[in-house]
Amino acid sequence: MDAGEPRYYSYAAYMRNSFGGRVQKLSIDAGFTCPNRDGTLSTSGCSFCNNNAFNPSYCHSDSQLPQRPVKPITQQIEDGIAFHQWRYRKARRYLAYFQSYSNTYAPLSVLQRRYEEALSHPLVEGIIIGTRPDCVDDRVMDYLARLAEHHYVAVEYGIESCYDATLSLVNRGHDFATSCRAIELAARRGLPCGAHLILGLPGESYQAIVDEAAIINQLPLHSVKLHQLQVLKDTLLARQVEAGQTDVPQIPLPQYIALVCDFVEHLRPDIAIERFAGEVPPRYQALPQRAWRHDDGRYVRNEQIAPMVQAELCRRNTRQGSALI
């Protein structure tokens, strides 16, 4: 196996296998909210969450009304295509990624209007729906299964952690069993399903994070998305850190790369890995001094993490799932 051969199953490869070529995701803000913010479960939200930090600028008009999209979905798609064309010139097909907040948290009639507006665009091949695992039921999933008869339809759940103690600590509002049930709802209908995990949440040891791979392996997942914990402005976590109420140890970049590689070595090799880390604009960082930087002071960009993981796996002469053999 030479150094250039991928040592993990990338999400790009998964998409090529699914579509026969490049397909670009377009983030969509469809104006949904979240039961952890509207008072159903809580009003403070998950302790780490600031949706504005990862919401692309093309989703909003120049007025930047707080927390609310001000563009129709069709316009977001058009502007997203224009935004990405300079970088991904080979992309000719797109997936509408309903990303912000909980995108199944609305009456079914509202979901139908939002999803079907996106699918009506001639360049949109399908939709990916990001949501909480406690915001799906049989009625919604049956509808998605009907859509999937003619379009690509995938679901991405925010699992965040496999440990109930952690979920309680970050004010998530559901337990891990809820995530398992939601994943099964998708699997029973043949819907591709992804999971989002945050590495480095308060109270989780290095080994506990690596052990999550074995738990994830038992679920009918198609992909995972890994993010390091970032302390963002205007979050409960930032306020807790400032008040000395919680400790969020910093994971230096070399240690994070080692952690990710240990996780990958224990991960089932058929699960595609979409991301190894997250990135937000520096203005959202509550602790900018802890952001990863190169020796010359430049921020480490998200796209630079994957080559580092590949290099470390090559150095170890291991690959995804090698610890399972």
GUTIRO-67385 format. One line per 10 residues: their letters; for each residue x, z, y of N, C-alpha, C, O. Coordinates in steps of 0.001 Angstrom, whole numbers, plus 500000, padded with zeros to 6 digits. Layout:
! GUTIRO-67385
A	X Z Y X Z Y X Z Y X Z Y  ...
This chain:
! GUTIRO-67385
MDAGEPRYYS	500855 500000 498811 500000 500000 500000 500893 500000 501243 501673 500934 501428  500799 498985 502092 501679 498929 503253 501079 499712 504406 499915 500112 504377  501926 499925 505447 501516 500782 506559 500364 500194 507349 499647 500932 508023  500164 498869 507286 499109 498243 508064 497742 498307 507412 496732 498055 508068  497693 498639 506136 496415 498697 505431 495673 499965 505819 496243 501055 505752  494407 499844 506224 493665 501048 506627 493609 502081 505512 493379 501756 504347  493824 503322 505894 493803 504417 504934 492454 505121 504914 492293 506130 504227  491496 504607 505651 490162 505194 505691 489148 504068 505874 489489 502960 506287  487897 504382 505557 486816 503395 505655 486254 503457 507069 485503 504374 507403  486609 502502 507884 486201 502510 509283 484758 502048 509431 484231 501308 508601
YAAYMRNSFG	484142 502506 510506 482777 502077 510806 482746 500588 511110 481766 499912 510796  483809 500070 511720 483871 498630 511989 483822 497843 510687 483154 496813 510605  484529 498327 509668 484485 497655 508370 483098 497761 507746 482612 496810 507134  482466 498918 507904 481099 499091 507403 480153 498095 508066 479306 497501 507399  480296 497910 509387 479448 496958 510094 479723 495521 509642 478794 494730 509480  480989 495191 509443 481314 493840 508952 480713 493617 507576 480202 492534 507288  480770 494628 506727 480183 494505 505399 478665 494346 505475 478060 493663 504648  478056 494986 506479 476598 494953 506608 476107 493671 507265 475042 493160 506916  476882 493147 508219 476408 492017 509031 477254 490761 508887 476859 489706 509383  478390 490837 508232 479231 489669 508071 480046 489316 509299 480641 488239 509348
GRVQKLSIDA	480091 490182 510283 480845 489927 511507 480675 491086 512461 480052 492094 512128  481236 490937 513657 481202 492019 514630 479799 492183 515213 479139 491207 515570  479363 493434 515299 478114 493801 515965 478443 494952 516914 479064 495932 516504  478035 494842 518171 478368 495843 519180 477181 496765 519450 476052 496302 519603  477441 498068 519507 476399 499029 519848 476237 499105 521357 477218 499077 522101  474988 499201 521802 474648 499375 523211 473914 500699 523359 472823 500865 522813  474492 501635 524085 473833 502925 524282 472602 502770 525165 472637 502084 526186  471523 503411 524762 470253 503346 525481 469792 504764 525802 469822 505645 524944  469371 504971 527036 468704 506215 527431 467227 505885 527601 466830 505226 528562  466426 506351 526656 465006 505993 526639 464118 507047 527280 462894 506959 527191
GFTCPNRDGT	464714 508038 527922 463918 508999 528668 463350 510136 527862 462433 510820 528317  463885 510358 526648 463401 511458 525839 464030 512773 526290 464986 512787 527065  463482 513862 525799 464058 515172 526062 464398 515817 524726 464699 515116 523760  464354 517131 524659 464828 517846 523484 464068 519162 523365 463826 519818 524378  463684 519566 522148 462961 520832 521999 463814 522048 522354 463299 523152 522527  465116 521830 522458 466009 522920 522825 466209 523000 524333 466997 523809 524822  465485 522149 525068 465576 522161 526528 464214 522282 527208 464120 522777 528331  463158 521829 526529 461847 521811 527182 461058 523100 526971 459904 523202 527386  461685 524085 526321 461024 525366 526111 460413 525540 524742 460000 526646 524396  460341 524481 523948 459788 524614 522603 460634 525562 521761 460105 526449 521093
LSTSGCSFCN	461935 525371 521797 462864 526284 521142 463634 527114 522153 463870 528304 521946  464024 526474 523250 464877 527093 524249 464824 526245 525508 464310 525126 525492  465350 526774 526582 465508 525981 527810 466976 525773 528160 467290 524999 529064  467870 526447 527463 469294 526358 527800 470019 525262 527042 471123 524882 527431  469431 524741 525968 470074 523698 525192 471164 524244 524289 471477 525434 524331  471739 523381 523477 472889 523770 522668 474026 524133 523608 474176 523517 524663  474816 525109 523246 475788 525665 524179 476828 524658 524630 477406 524820 525705  477088 523614 523837 478147 522647 524131 477641 521390 524829 478449 520532 525187  476337 521251 525034 475745 519949 525345 475593 519684 526838 475016 520484 527575  476125 518545 527264 475850 517957 528571 475713 516466 528356 476713 515748 528331
NNAFNPSYCH	474480 515986 528200 474253 514588 527871 474818 513633 528908 475226 512524 528562  474851 514034 530166 475357 513147 531208 476803 512758 530976 477250 511719 531463  477546 513579 530235 478974 513338 530054 479256 512092 529227 480324 511494 529357  478303 511688 528366 478572 510515 527528 477543 509410 527723 477485 508472 526927  476740 509508 528759 475720 508497 529019 476330 507387 529868 476725 507658 531002  476427 506152 529381 477074 505084 530146 476395 504835 531488 475189 505031 531638  477183 504406 532448 476661 504186 533796 475620 503072 533836 474754 503074 534711  475687 502122 532910 474746 501004 532963 473328 501410 532582 472395 500622 532738  473157 502639 532082 471809 503107 531754 471024 503514 532998 469805 503668 532933  471699 503689 534117 471073 504221 535312 471290 503290 536494 472236 502502 536518
SDSQLPQRPV	470408 503394 537462 470620 502681 538713 471630 503447 539547 472062 504533 539161  472008 502889 540689 472993 503536 541549 472497 504869 542094 473298 505687 542545  471192 505095 542059 470656 506345 542589 471055 507547 541741 471112 508671 542239  471338 507303 540421 471791 508369 539530 470901 509609 539583 471388 510728 539745  469607 509400 539445 468697 510538 539403 469095 511457 538257 469300 510967 537147  469212 512749 538466 469722 513639 537427 468822 513673 536202 467608 513850 536302  469447 513500 535049 468812 513674 533748 467812 512579 533390 467266 512611 532287  467547 511616 534265 466501 510648 533984 467011 509219 534061 467727 508867 534999  466654 508398 533094 466981 506987 533210 466082 506334 534249 464922 506721 534398  466594 505374 534952 465795 504707 535966 465748 503210 535733 465315 502456 536605
KPITQQIEDG	466188 502777 534568 466119 501364 534222 465247 501178 532984 465286 502006 532074  464471 500115 532939 463756 499790 531701 464753 499503 530577 465900 499134 530831  464309 499673 529350 465186 499470 528202 465747 498060 528174 466930 497870 527890  464921 497075 528464 465398 495689 528449 466517 495489 529454 467493 494797 529163  466391 496080 530624 467450 495947 531619 468718 496668 531174 469823 496174 531396  468565 497837 530547 469736 498532 530018 470473 497660 529000 471703 497622 528985  469725 496967 528159 470339 496089 527167 471095 494958 527854 472241 494673 527505  470458 494312 528830 471111 493213 529552 472378 493698 530251 473423 493052 530179  472276 494831 530924 473434 495352 531642 474506 495841 530669 475699 495736 530957  474088 496376 529517 475053 496802 528513 475811 495628 527922 477015 495725 527684
IAFHQWRYRK	475125 494522 527682 475793 493319 527180 476829 492835 528193 477957 492506 527826  476442 492794 529468 477379 492380 530513 478562 493334 530607 479697 492904 530812  478299 494619 530459 479339 495638 530544 480375 495470 529438 481571 495638 529676  479917 495138 528222 480808 495066 527079 481462 493693 526894 482458 493585 526179  480927 492653 527517 481423 491313 527229 482879 491106 527602 483581 490349 526931  483345 491754 528648 484741 491562 529053 485707 492121 528031 486832 491636 527908  485274 493153 527286 486162 493805 526324 485954 493281 524912 486916 493118 524161  484712 493019 524549 484400 492566 523196 483850 491147 523269 482655 490911 523095  484741 490229 523525 484316 488848 523794 483737 488157 522565 482978 487196 522698  484085 488634 521366 483586 488004 520149 482203 488501 519758 481564 487918 518882
ARRYLAYFQS	481733 489558 520386 480421 490111 520026 479307 489171 520471 479242 488787 521639  478453 488811 519563 477298 487963 519861 475986 488598 519411 474896 488108 519708  476129 489709 518683 474951 490427 518204 475113 491902 518552 476227 492419 518644  473982 492562 518742 474032 493916 519266 473036 494812 518532 472030 494356 517990  473358 496096 518537 472457 497132 518057 472132 498051 519227 473032 498511 519930  470865 498314 519430 470444 499243 520478 470569 500659 519932 469882 501038 518984  471458 501432 520547 471739 502790 520088 471022 503777 520992 471464 504039 522110  469920 504322 520509 469166 505329 521253 469946 506637 521140 469866 507335 520129  470701 506957 522194 471718 507991 522113 471338 509299 522791 471520 510369 522209  470822 509234 523991 470652 510443 524796 469509 511325 524297 468407 510846 524028
YSNTYAPLSV	469790 512596 524182 468809 513599 523765 468266 513300 522376 468997 512777 521535  466997 513621 522112 466430 513539 520758 465442 512399 520706 464336 512505 521236  465832 511308 520072 465117 510044 520213 463993 509827 519216 463516 508705 519048  463566 510903 518549 462305 510876 517810 461373 511968 518321 460351 512258 517699  461722 512568 519446 460967 513703 519973 459950 513206 521007 460121 513370 522215  458894 512598 520484 457815 512056 521316 456696 511619 520379 456930 511452 519182  455485 511430 520899 454416 510900 520057 454810 509550 519463 455559 508787 520074  454304 509266 518279 454669 508039 517584 454376 506804 518433 455142 505841 518403  453288 506819 519183 452959 505656 520011 454040 505389 521055 454321 504234 521376  454646 506446 521585 455738 506287 522559 456974 505742 521865 457636 504844 522385
LQRRYEEALS	457288 506280 520694 458438 505783 519939 458287 504300 519638 459242 503534 519765  457095 503901 519243 456863 502491 518927 457147 501603 520128 457793 500565 519984  456681 501986 521298 456909 501164 522500 458394 501060 522814 458889 499977 523125  459110 502184 522735 460532 502178 523075 461329 501331 522078 462099 500455 522473  461139 501599 520801 461919 500886 519789 461610 499393 519792 462513 498560 519709  460333 499070 519888 459946 497663 519771 460324 496869 521016 460529 495658 520934  460418 497526 522161 460949 496827 523340 462402 496432 523096 462802 495313 523419  463185 497333 522534 464589 497018 522247 464690 495897 521213 465493 494978 521372  463893 495967 520170 463971 494974 519100 463460 493605 519529 463748 492604 518873  462706 493549 520621 462201 492258 521100 463270 491430 521792 463071 490239 522029
HPLVEGIIIG	464412 492049 522121 465472 491289 522776 466110 490337 521765 466414 490754 520648  466320 489073 522127 466784 488086 521141 468174 488358 520576 468489 487870 519491  469015 489120 521272 470365 489388 520770 470481 490717 520041 471553 491058 519541  469389 491469 519974 469409 492774 519312 469013 492610 517847 467911 492164 517525  469957 492988 516963 469744 492850 515517 469032 494062 514920 468421 493965 513856  469111 495188 515600 468508 496384 515040 468706 497564 515974 469182 497413 517099  468335 498735 515491 468422 499949 516296 469077 501067 515495 468957 501131 514272  469769 501941 516208 470312 503172 515647 469712 504313 516465 469787 504312 517694  469129 505265 515789 468371 506309 516465 469097 507634 516299 469171 508176 515196  469630 508150 517393 470256 509458 517384 469223 510538 517654 468468 510450 518622
TRPDCVDDRV	469185 511555 516806 468171 512581 516989 468600 513876 516304 469613 513926 515607  467809 514912 516520 468003 516187 515843 467307 516160 514483 466276 515503 514341  467838 516850 513494 467189 516841 512180 465855 517574 512142 465086 517400 511198  465565 518398 513160 464267 519070 513193 463236 518282 513990 462168 518805 514306  463544 517033 514317 462624 516205 515108 462167 514970 514343 461822 513959 514955  462161 515036 513015 461655 513933 512197 460653 514484 511192 460716 515648 510796  459740 513628 510796 458768 513982 509765 458417 512723 508989 458922 511641 509288  457550 512866 507989 457211 511730 507133 456580 510586 507929 456846 509417 507652  455752 510919 508910 455065 509869 509668 456068 509012 510442 455978 507785 510425  457008 509645 511109 458025 508900 511854 458894 508098 510899 459180 506928 511157
MDYLARLAEH	459315 508706 509810 460205 508005 508892 459503 506851 508178 460131 505835 507880  458219 506999 507904 457470 505873 507322 457423 504699 508301 457540 503544 507892  457253 504990 509579 457255 503937 510591 458618 503247 510651 458690 502020 510722  459693 504030 510624 461030 503435 510651 461264 502565 509415 461907 501519 509502  460748 502995 508282 460893 502197 507062 460175 500860 507203 460658 499842 506707  459031 500855 507873 458330 499583 508096 459139 498681 509029 459240 497476 508795  459709 499258 510077 460561 498467 510958 461747 497870 510192 462160 496737 510444  462279 498648 509263 463466 498231 508523 463191 497081 507567 464133 496505 507022  461937 496732 507350 461625 495567 506524 462057 494278 507201 462242 493259 506534  462223 494310 508539 462572 493098 509284 463780 493273 510200 464261 492297 510775
HYVAVEYGIE	464271 494490 510343 465385 494760 511249 466314 495779 510607 465937 496481 509669  467533 495846 511126 468431 496929 510748 467990 498178 511500 467880 498170 512727  467739 499247 510759 467318 500517 511348 468128 501633 510693 468078 501811 509476  468864 502374 511495 469661 503492 510996 469333 504737 511807 468875 504654 512946  469578 505892 511196 469340 507177 511848 470658 507942 511896 471410 507969 510921  470927 508562 513042 472118 509396 513185 471683 510796 513596 471081 510991 514652  471997 511763 512748 471594 513138 513010 472750 513952 513588 473897 513817 513164  472428 514784 514548 473376 515760 515032 473372 516967 514109 472564 517880 514283  474259 516979 513139 474388 518141 512243 475236 519206 512923 474888 520387 512908  476332 518794 513511 477282 519599 514287 478093 520562 513418 479312 520640 513571
SCYDATLSLV	477448 521292 512515 478157 522194 511615 477347 522359 510338 476124 522224 510340  478047 522653 509251 477379 522924 507975 477113 524410 507767 476614 524811 506716  477444 525227 508766 477370 526678 508609 476291 527265 509520 476303 527057 510733  475367 527996 508919 474256 528570 509682 474732 529541 510755 474155 529596 511840  475772 530301 510464 476271 531263 511459 476752 530538 512711 476531 531007 513827  477407 529399 512528 477876 528620 513678 476702 528030 514435 476665 528084 515665  475743 527469 513715 474576 526866 514361 473833 527884 515201 473361 527563 516291  473724 529103 514708 473084 530165 515483 473915 530516 516709 473371 530730 517793  475222 530576 516541 476108 530960 517625 476056 529973 518795 476162 530374 519954  475892 528679 518486 475873 527663 519552 474448 527336 519998 474228 526360 520715
NRGHDFATSC	473475 528159 519571 472081 527998 519997 471507 526649 519583 470793 526007 520353  471820 526228 518368 471373 524919 517903 469862 524892 517665 469219 523884 517958  469292 525957 517148 467845 526008 516977 467348 525548 515630 466138 525502 515411  468245 525203 514711 467851 524873 513333 468993 525265 512417 470105 525520 512879  468724 525314 511112 469756 525658 510147 470234 524406 509424 469714 523313 509647  471226 524573 508557 471797 523420 507866 470823 522843 506848 470841 521640 506589  469976 523683 506269 468984 523176 505316 468070 522155 505974 467628 521209 505322  467781 522335 507264 466965 521370 508003 467669 520019 508056 467023 518979 507922  468975 520024 508250 469737 518773 508266 469671 518090 506903 469490 516874 506826  469815 518853 505847 469758 518279 504505 468406 517631 504233 468334 516536 503674
RAIELAARRG	467330 518316 504634 465988 517752 504419 465804 516457 505209 465221 515498 504703  466295 516427 506438 466138 515226 507272 466918 514051 506694 466438 512918 506706  468109 514317 506192 468906 513256 505574 468202 512713 504343 468218 511506 504101  467592 513582 503572 466848 513146 502384 465639 512296 502769 465309 511337 502070  464977 512640 503873 463847 511831 504327 464274 510391 504571 463560 509457 504208  465442 510212 505188 465948 508866 505439 466362 508184 504137 466054 507012 503920  467056 508916 503277 467568 508339 502034 466443 507854 501138 466561 506800 500513  465351 508610 501067 464239 508216 500206 463605 506908 500652 462939 506239 499863  463807 506545 501898 463249 505300 502426 464300 504206 502565 464025 503145 503125  465494 504460 502061 466544 503454 502086 467140 503206 503457 467740 502155 503683
LPCGAHLILG	466989 504155 504386 467513 503978 505732 468957 504461 505795 469238 505580 505366  469878 503656 506313 471250 504136 506515 471244 505368 507410 470507 505431 508394  472064 506334 507063 472023 507615 507761 473439 508077 508089 474331 508045 507241  473628 508505 509335 474910 509024 509783 474787 510466 510224 473691 510960 510490  475927 511136 510298 475963 512548 510699 477044 512751 511742 478145 512211 511631  476721 513531 512748 477667 513899 513798 478132 515319 513545 477318 516222 513352  479456 515518 513546 480044 516838 513335 481005 517153 514473 481749 516281 514922  480990 518390 514934 481916 518852 515963 482966 519740 515291 482623 520704 514607  484224 519417 515484 485314 520172 514891 485872 521154 515910 486217 520773 517029  485958 522412 515519 486514 523423 516395 485483 524299 517066 485781 524923 518084
LPGESYQAIV	484276 524366 516526 483251 525229 517106 483659 526695 516969 484412 527044 516059  483170 527553 517860 483574 528962 517836 483341 529606 516473 482291 529428 515856  484341 530354 516018 484220 531104 514783 484597 530349 513527 484666 530955 512457  484845 529042 513609 485172 528272 512414 486688 528146 512264 487375 527705 513185  487195 528532 511113 488622 528441 510840 488997 527013 510467 488133 526177 510201  490290 526751 510452 490818 525443 510037 490287 525095 508647 489788 523991 508429  490393 526036 507707 489977 525747 506337 488469 525561 506240 487997 524733 505461  487717 526316 507013 486258 526160 506987 485864 524748 507417 484930 524168 506863  486573 524193 508403 486279 522835 508850 486606 521831 507753 485808 520934 507479  487764 521967 507125 488127 521061 506030 487106 521157 504897 486751 520145 504294
DEAAIINQLP	486638 522358 504609 485682 522556 503521 484343 521870 503783 483586 521630 502843  484039 521554 505031 482793 520855 505332 482751 519465 504683 481672 518950 504391  483911 518865 504462 483921 517548 503825 483263 517600 502453 482499 516704 502096  483557 518648 501678 482959 518775 500346 481449 518938 500428 480720 518458 499560  480981 519614 501470 479537 519785 501661 478900 518454 502032 477860 518083 501488  479527 517742 502955 479026 516431 503382 478983 515458 502206 478072 514636 502110  479962 515550 501319 480025 514636 500171 478792 514703 499283 478474 513742 498583  478106 515825 499310 476930 516001 498446 475670 515373 499030 474631 515352 498371  475749 514861 500259 474582 514311 500931 474601 512786 500906 475675 512185 500907  473429 512152 500884 473355 510683 500833 473597 510054 502209 472707 509433 502789
LHSVKLHQLQ	474817 510228 502714 475184 509723 504029 475957 508419 503919 476674 508178 502947  475793 507581 504941 476548 506337 505022 477735 506447 505978 478721 505726 505822  477652 507334 506957 478714 507417 507960 478782 508823 508542 477828 509597 508470  479943 509129 509122 480112 510366 509878 480799 510028 511192 481528 509043 511302  480546 510868 512178 481178 510752 513490 481758 512122 513807 481022 513104 513895  483068 512193 513979 483757 513452 514243 484127 513549 515718 484633 512589 516299  483878 514689 516313 484278 514960 517694 484966 516302 517750 484561 517234 517055  485999 516420 518562 486561 517729 518849 485634 518461 519820 484936 517829 520613  485629 519780 519754 484840 520552 520707 485468 520423 522093 486661 520670 522267  484664 520038 523067 485092 519990 524451 484198 520928 525264 482980 520947 525082
VLKDTLLARQ	484800 521695 526147 484037 522596 526995 483684 521829 528266 484553 521537 529089  482405 521507 528415 481948 520649 529493 481270 521456 530595 480681 522508 530345  481365 520952 531792 480710 521593 532922 479198 521621 532720 478637 520791 532003  478557 522579 533356 477093 522702 533330 476560 522904 531921 475490 522399 531580  477303 523641 531103 476842 523987 529764 476879 525503 529592 477599 526213 530294  476086 525972 528644 476099 527389 528306 477477 527821 527825 477926 528925 528133  478157 526944 527062 479473 527279 526556 480464 527503 527695 481257 528443 527650  480425 526652 528707 481323 526818 529848 481075 528147 530547 482014 528832 530953  479808 528503 530683 479486 529784 531332 479952 530958 530472 480424 531966 530996  479818 530825 529149 480264 531896 528259 481778 532068 528302 482285 533190 528303
VEAGQTDVPQ	482493 530946 528337 483956 531009 528416 484386 531636 529733 485279 532483 529765  483745 531215 530822 484092 531740 532136 483856 533247 532215 484613 533974 532859  482784 533707 531542 482452 535135 531576 483216 535942 530531 483052 537159 530450  484048 535276 529732 484792 535970 528691 483941 536398 527518 484316 537308 526778  482775 535742 527333 481859 536136 526267 482153 535443 524944 481664 535876 523900  482938 534381 524969 483298 533677 523738 484697 533135 523877 485176 532866 524979  485344 532979 522741 486700 532452 522707 486673 531083 522047 486178 530936 520929  487198 530094 522732 487269 528740 522189 488741 528348 522123 489278 527793 523081  489393 528632 521000 490818 528303 520905 491057 526804 521091 490316 525972 520566  492091 526485 521837 492458 525091 522025 493153 524573 520773 494008 525254 520206
IPLPQYIALV	492789 523372 520342 493467 522725 519218 494426 521691 519798 493977 520659 520297  495725 521938 519747 496672 520920 520238 496507 519619 519465 496091 519629 518306  496829 518513 520096 496597 517216 519476 497277 517071 518116 496622 516601 517186  498564 517448 517934 499155 517302 516595 498392 518082 515519 498229 517605 514396  497931 519274 515870 497167 520063 514901 495812 519424 514630 495319 519461 513502  495207 518837 515666 493916 518174 515464 494079 516969 514538 493248 516752 513656  495135 516190 514729 495365 515039 513857 495543 515514 512421 495004 514905 511497  496292 516593 512224 496467 517144 510878 495131 517600 510290 494858 517371 509112  494302 518246 511113 492993 518713 510668 492115 517546 510243 491481 517591 509189  492077 516507 511060 491270 515332 510727 491755 514699 509428 490943 514318 508585
CDFVEHLRPD	493060 514585 509261 493588 513972 508045 493248 514809 506811 492910 514260 505762  493335 516132 506933 492932 516985 505805 491458 516783 505477 491080 516731 504306  490628 516669 506506 489198 516425 506306 488993 515078 505617 488239 514980 504648  489659 514050 506111 489499 512697 505571 489937 512636 504113 489291 511973 503302  491015 513312 503774 491488 513300 502391 490467 513898 501432 490460 513581 500242  489599 514772 501961 488572 515405 501115 487205 514729 501248 486234 515176 500638  487123 513664 502032 485844 513000 502274 485624 511857 501281 486545 511095 500986  484414 511746 500778 484049 510668 499858 484451 509302 500446 484141 509034 501607  485112 508456 499703 485665 507236 500296 484641 506184 500693 484994 505230 501387  483392 506322 500280 482383 505331 500664 481654 505712 501949 480770 504978 502392
IAIERFAGEV	482006 506840 502554 481398 507249 503821 482227 506677 504963 483406 507006 505101  481624 505830 505775 482341 505217 506893 482563 506248 507995 481709 507098 508248  483721 506160 508646 484060 507080 509726 483985 506318 511043 484767 505400 511289  483037 506711 511881 482832 505988 513134 483809 506423 514214 484332 505583 514947  484062 507717 514324 484979 508246 515332 485741 509425 514765 485263 510131 513877  486936 509624 515298 487707 510813 514971 487690 511833 516101 488029 512998 515893  487302 511406 517286 487328 512297 518448 486386 511745 519502 485959 510593 519429  486069 512579 520480 485212 512177 521585 485980 512157 522887 487062 512734 523001  485405 511487 523864 486039 511391 525178 484955 511400 526246 483957 510690 526127  485144 512188 527272 484238 512198 528414 485068 512016 529680 486263 512312 529677
PPRYQALPQR	484459 511536 530757 485207 511423 532008 485763 512778 532433 485104 513802 532258  486971 512790 532990 487606 514069 533365 486747 514944 534274 486871 516168 534252  485876 514322 535074 485074 515131 536012 484100 516055 535292 483571 516987 535898  483857 515810 534004 482944 516669 533255 483669 517797 532523 483019 518681 531964  484983 517783 532515 485733 518790 531780 485740 520119 532551 486205 520188 533688  485221 521160 531914 485250 522489 532543 486647 523098 532481 487005 523931 533314  487435 522678 531490 488805 523168 531323 489755 521970 531266 490337 521691 530218  489914 521257 532395 490715 520028 532371 492158 520259 531960 492814 519341 531466  492662 521469 532155 494044 521755 531787 494258 521701 530283 495393 521623 529812  493146 521744 529520 493260 521711 528062 493060 520320 527490 493142 520145 526274
AWRHDDGRYV	492803 519334 528322 492618 517976 527818 493934 517445 527247 495011 517758 527755  493838 516648 526199 495037 516081 525586 495687 515076 526534 495017 514217 527105  497003 515200 526691 497745 514306 527573 499036 513851 526888 499591 514537 526030  499490 512664 527303 500808 512193 526891 501875 512922 527700 501564 513634 528655  503134 512738 527312 504235 513399 528010 504312 513015 529481 504787 513794 530308  503842 511809 529807 503894 511364 531208 502673 511804 532011 502527 511419 533171  501784 512616 531398 500629 513139 532112 499355 512346 531942 498287 512819 532328  499433 511158 531377 498225 510354 531169 497343 510983 530091 497835 511534 529106  496017 510887 530304 495086 511381 529300 495208 510552 528023 495430 509343 528080  495065 511202 526884 494983 510505 525606 493581 509923 525487 492590 510653 525530
RNEQIAPMVQ	493505 508622 525340 492210 507959 525249 491702 507984 523810 492478 508085 522859  490389 507890 523677 489760 507989 522375 490286 506945 521393 490490 507240 520215  490506 505723 521883 490937 504649 520981 492372 504854 520480 492813 504164 519560  493095 505794 521080 494460 506071 520634 494505 507069 519476 495550 507234 518846  493392 507731 519192 493372 508747 518134 493419 508107 516752 494154 508574 515882  492646 507047 516537 492599 506416 515214 493978 505951 514740 494324 506200 513585  494783 505283 515584 496134 504923 515122 496989 506143 514765 497832 506072 513870  496773 507255 515461 497513 508468 515133 497105 508996 513760 497950 509445 512985  495814 508941 513464 495337 509370 512143 495896 508448 511066 496361 508911 510024  495848 507137 511322 496389 506175 510364 497876 506434 510111 498332 506402 508968
AELCRRNTRQ	498621 506688 511176 500055 506928 511029 500338 508184 510214 501259 508201 509397  499549 509237 510432 499764 510473 509688 499394 510303 508221 500085 510824 507346  498315 509582 507941 497959 509321 506547 499039 508488 505863 499349 508704 504692  499609 507536 506600 500719 506755 506042 501930 507644 505776 502584 507525 504739  502220 508528 506714 503358 509429 506534 503164 510292 505290 504112 510549 504549  501930 510736 505069 501633 511571 503894 501506 510737 502621 501560 511268 501512  501337 509424 502794 501025 508519 501688 499732 508940 500991 499646 508982 499764  498723 509254 501823 497395 509605 501319 496376 508708 501997 496725 507865 502824  495113 508897 501640 494030 508110 502231 492721 508861 502068 492688 509945 501485  491643 508285 502583 490341 508920 502484 489980 509148 501019 490011 508226 500205
GSALI	489637 510393 500704 489214 510739 499362 490331 511006 498377 490061 511300 497212  491587 510912 498813 492692 511069 497865 492728 512472 497252 493197 512632 496125  492245 513485 497967 492239 514843 497418 491160 515042 496362 491143 516067 495681  490262 514074 496220 489183 514180 495240 489576 513638 493877 488868 513845 492891  490699 512947 493824 491107 512306 492570 491699 513351 491619 492105 513014 490507
